[in-house]
Structure formats: structure tokens, C-alpha cells
């Protein structure tokens, strides 16, 4: 995957979700479509909507996607496809890192690798929120798009993917 395109409205929906709690991570699934290169590999992921997932892990620094939630997100993607005629599907996941770095943890990188085993174009987004600088009373939000490289046996590594935000998605 070479680029992730995310509409401003989807970006703001993810950010609003990430800012909804500073005490535990949130997560959701990304709905969109892939543009493929001549070699048949996904080159661009265009995110047009999100599916917010309920927390199923009691640990505040862990998020999991349950099978029923994945099925519901796939159903929503099918409804968008029927409405728009575009091949919308689950293309990735997003989650928050409240009060910590934007960089994916080893668990995030492994989880991303497992998703990519199902489809090489699968993308992850992390929203790092509630990172306040007490010196000037400012806060900042950082976002990263990433995939994993490697394999389960040899270990996974993070691979950053450029994230482009743009005009409103028509879905």
C-alpha cells in the first residue's frame, strides 16, 4: 500500500471518537475501497466511512474486534455498496492512544500483520490524543497510518504509509 486517503468528515469522526475518553483506548473499523496496481496489489486505500466498535477487552490499553462487530461492519459496507455502486468493504482499523505516543506498540504491529495476512491492503490508523504540554498549556493530536512488514515467525515491523486528508467523501 502506497497511500491512504481519508476524507475530512471521516477523519473528524475518528478524531471525535478518539477524544471521547482519555482513560481507555477506543477503536473502530475503516470502510472504503482499494485502488489496485498493475501487479494486482492494493496501492491506495480510500476511506469513506467508519464503523465504531464497542470495547470487549477490560484492559484499558487493549482493543479487540469481535467477530459479530466485524460481520456488522461488513454488512454496513454492503449497504453502502448497494447505495453507491462502489465496492466498499472493511479496509482497515483505527484506535486511540490516549496520553501515549502515536507509534504502534508491538501488539498493534502484530495485530496489523495478522489482518494483512487476510488482505495485504489492510491499513491501521492510530490517533494519539490527550498529549498536553504543561509548559504552554497546549495539546496536540498526532495521527499515523501504518502497515506491518515481516511475518509471525521472523517478527513484525512497522511500515509507515502516507496519509492524505481531503474533500468530503460521497457515500
One Martini backbone bead per residue (centre of mass of N, CA, C, O) as a GRO file, in nm:
protein
  171
    1UNK     BB    1   0.097   0.036   0.023
    2UNK     BB    2   0.113   0.396  -0.050
    3UNK     BB    3  -0.188   0.513   0.027
    4UNK     BB    4  -0.400   0.725   0.230
    5UNK     BB    5  -0.742   0.814   0.206
    6UNK     BB    6  -0.911   1.083   0.389
    7UNK     BB    7  -1.170   1.227   0.482
    8UNK     BB    8  -1.263   1.480   0.683
    9UNK     BB    9  -1.517   1.347   0.808
   10UNK     BB   10  -1.375   1.086   0.896
   11UNK     BB   11  -1.147   1.207   1.058
   12UNK     BB   12  -1.338   1.352   1.265
   13UNK     BB   13  -1.477   1.097   1.366
   14UNK     BB   14  -1.225   0.961   1.480
   15UNK     BB   15  -1.138   1.194   1.666
   16UNK     BB   16  -1.392   1.210   1.836
   17UNK     BB   17  -1.370   0.924   1.940
   18UNK     BB   18  -1.084   0.956   2.070
   19UNK     BB   19  -1.201   1.206   2.260
   20UNK     BB   20  -1.420   1.047   2.446
   21UNK     BB   21  -1.152   0.919   2.594
   22UNK     BB   22  -0.869   0.912   2.840
   23UNK     BB   23  -0.886   0.600   2.985
   24UNK     BB   24  -0.923   0.459   2.695
   25UNK     BB   25  -0.935   0.278   2.431
   26UNK     BB   26  -1.035   0.301   2.098
   27UNK     BB   27  -1.249   0.165   1.822
   28UNK     BB   28  -1.243   0.080   1.462
   29UNK     BB   29  -1.365   0.066   1.134
   30UNK     BB   30  -1.271   0.078   0.792
   31UNK     BB   31  -1.434   0.218   0.511
   32UNK     BB   32  -1.380   0.112   0.160
   33UNK     BB   33  -1.125   0.134  -0.097
   34UNK     BB   34  -0.930  -0.006  -0.358
   35UNK     BB   35  -0.641   0.054  -0.548
   36UNK     BB   36  -0.490  -0.106  -0.819
   37UNK     BB   37  -0.230  -0.242  -0.962
   38UNK     BB   38  -0.080  -0.424  -1.210
   39UNK     BB   39  -0.003  -0.654  -0.980
   40UNK     BB   40  -0.275  -0.658  -0.776
   41UNK     BB   41  -0.204  -0.449  -0.568
   42UNK     BB   42  -0.256  -0.244  -0.323
   43UNK     BB   43  -0.213   0.124  -0.327
   44UNK     BB   44  -0.504   0.251  -0.245
   45UNK     BB   45  -0.675   0.388   0.034
   46UNK     BB   46  -1.027   0.465   0.063
   47UNK     BB   47  -1.191   0.645   0.308
   48UNK     BB   48  -1.564   0.677   0.382
   49UNK     BB   49  -1.593   0.517   0.663
   50UNK     BB   50  -1.727   0.406   0.981
   51UNK     BB   51  -1.699   0.158   1.257
   52UNK     BB   52  -1.802   0.139   1.569
   53UNK     BB   53  -1.659  -0.016   1.850
   54UNK     BB   54  -1.692  -0.213   2.111
   55UNK     BB   55  -1.576  -0.298   2.400
   56UNK     BB   56  -1.410  -0.628   2.509
   57UNK     BB   57  -1.173  -0.520   2.681
   58UNK     BB   58  -1.071  -0.447   3.010
   59UNK     BB   59  -0.824  -0.330   2.907
   60UNK     BB   60  -0.734   0.003   2.846
   61UNK     BB   61  -0.477  -0.094   2.634
   62UNK     BB   62  -0.708  -0.259   2.473
   63UNK     BB   63  -0.818  -0.396   2.154
   64UNK     BB   64  -1.109  -0.555   1.998
   65UNK     BB   65  -1.245  -0.760   1.741
   66UNK     BB   66  -1.537  -0.885   1.688
   67UNK     BB   67  -1.714  -1.087   1.490
   68UNK     BB   68  -1.988  -0.936   1.495
   69UNK     BB   69  -1.866  -0.657   1.424
   70UNK     BB   70  -1.744  -0.739   1.154
   71UNK     BB   71  -2.015  -0.823   1.027
   72UNK     BB   72  -2.153  -0.546   1.056
   73UNK     BB   73  -1.948  -0.389   0.885
   74UNK     BB   74  -1.991  -0.554   0.626
   75UNK     BB   75  -2.291  -0.482   0.600
   76UNK     BB   76  -2.248  -0.177   0.573
   77UNK     BB   77  -2.077  -0.194   0.317
   78UNK     BB   78  -2.303  -0.321   0.145
   79UNK     BB   79  -2.499  -0.082   0.167
   80UNK     BB   80  -2.312   0.122   0.032
   81UNK     BB   81  -2.280  -0.030  -0.232
   82UNK     BB   82  -2.583  -0.028  -0.310
   83UNK     BB   83  -2.604   0.290  -0.308
   84UNK     BB   84  -2.325   0.357  -0.498
   85UNK     BB   85  -2.159   0.115  -0.663
   86UNK     BB   86  -1.931   0.072  -0.470
   87UNK     BB   87  -1.655  -0.128  -0.339
   88UNK     BB   88  -1.728  -0.166  -0.026
   89UNK     BB   89  -1.511  -0.218   0.265
   90UNK     BB   90  -1.300  -0.353   0.482
   91UNK     BB   91  -0.967  -0.173   0.518
   92UNK     BB   92  -0.961  -0.130   0.845
   93UNK     BB   93  -0.820   0.033   1.140
   94UNK     BB   94  -0.883   0.204   1.457
   95UNK     BB   95  -0.710   0.391   1.723
   96UNK     BB   96  -0.616   0.483   2.047
   97UNK     BB   97  -0.363   0.701   2.230
   98UNK     BB   98  -0.378   0.787   2.543
   99UNK     BB   99  -0.095   0.952   2.658
  100UNK     BB  100   0.060   0.847   2.398
  101UNK     BB  101   0.208   0.744   2.145
  102UNK     BB  102   0.165   0.698   1.792
  103UNK     BB  103   0.309   0.447   1.805
  104UNK     BB  104   0.310   0.129   1.760
  105UNK     BB  105   0.287  -0.145   1.913
  106UNK     BB  106   0.358  -0.473   1.917
  107UNK     BB  107   0.059  -0.547   1.912
  108UNK     BB  108  -0.026  -0.374   1.671
  109UNK     BB  109   0.170  -0.499   1.464
  110UNK     BB  110   0.064  -0.787   1.490
  111UNK     BB  111  -0.231  -0.732   1.424
  112UNK     BB  112  -0.178  -0.614   1.147
  113UNK     BB  113  -0.044  -0.869   1.027
  114UNK     BB  114  -0.295  -1.049   1.056
  115UNK     BB  115  -0.474  -0.884   0.866
  116UNK     BB  116  -0.278  -0.898   0.615
  117UNK     BB  117  -0.313  -1.205   0.572
  118UNK     BB  118  -0.601  -1.148   0.443
  119UNK     BB  119  -0.499  -0.841   0.347
  120UNK     BB  120  -0.250  -0.637   0.217
  121UNK     BB  121  -0.429  -0.351   0.237
  122UNK     BB  122  -0.442  -0.327   0.523
  123UNK     BB  123  -0.513  -0.067   0.768
  124UNK     BB  124  -0.368   0.159   1.014
  125UNK     BB  125  -0.484   0.376   1.279
  126UNK     BB  126  -0.349   0.641   1.493
  127UNK     BB  127  -0.466   0.828   1.783
  128UNK     BB  128  -0.300   1.077   1.952
  129UNK     BB  129  -0.415   1.176   2.275
  130UNK     BB  130  -0.372   1.379   2.543
  131UNK     BB  131  -0.104   1.569   2.476
  132UNK     BB  132   0.024   1.767   2.709
  133UNK     BB  133   0.173   2.096   2.759
  134UNK     BB  134   0.241   2.261   3.053
  135UNK     BB  135   0.409   2.508   2.960
  136UNK     BB  136   0.168   2.606   2.726
  137UNK     BB  137  -0.116   2.466   2.734
  138UNK     BB  138  -0.094   2.238   2.518
  139UNK     BB  139  -0.218   2.042   2.253
  140UNK     BB  140  -0.201   1.720   2.078
  141UNK     BB  141  -0.242   1.562   1.758
  142UNK     BB  142  -0.173   1.235   1.640
  143UNK     BB  143  -0.116   1.065   1.320
  144UNK     BB  144  -0.116   0.723   1.190
  145UNK     BB  145  -0.010   0.520   0.920
  146UNK     BB  146  -0.010   0.152   0.895
  147UNK     BB  147   0.199  -0.130   0.859
  148UNK     BB  148   0.323  -0.457   0.811
  149UNK     BB  149   0.629  -0.633   0.830
  150UNK     BB  150   0.677  -0.963   0.765
  151UNK     BB  151   0.640  -1.220   1.025
  152UNK     BB  152   0.564  -1.428   1.274
  153UNK     BB  153   0.837  -1.583   1.286
  154UNK     BB  154   1.036  -1.315   1.246
  155UNK     BB  155   0.863  -1.071   1.269
  156UNK     BB  156   0.749  -0.744   1.321
  157UNK     BB  157   0.710  -0.433   1.134
  158UNK     BB  158   0.691  -0.107   1.082
  159UNK     BB  159   0.494   0.073   0.822
  160UNK     BB  160   0.470   0.361   0.681
  161UNK     BB  161   0.184   0.558   0.561
  162UNK     BB  162   0.057   0.783   0.376
  163UNK     BB  163  -0.159   1.058   0.474
  164UNK     BB  164  -0.459   1.178   0.312
  165UNK     BB  165  -0.646   1.466   0.326
  166UNK     BB  166  -0.991   1.550   0.223
  167UNK     BB  167  -1.254   1.556   0.084
  168UNK     BB  168  -1.560   1.470   0.079
  169UNK     BB  169  -1.743   1.190   0.100
  170UNK     BB  170  -1.944   0.998  -0.128
  171UNK     BB  171  -2.213   0.783   0.030
   0.00000   0.00000   0.00000
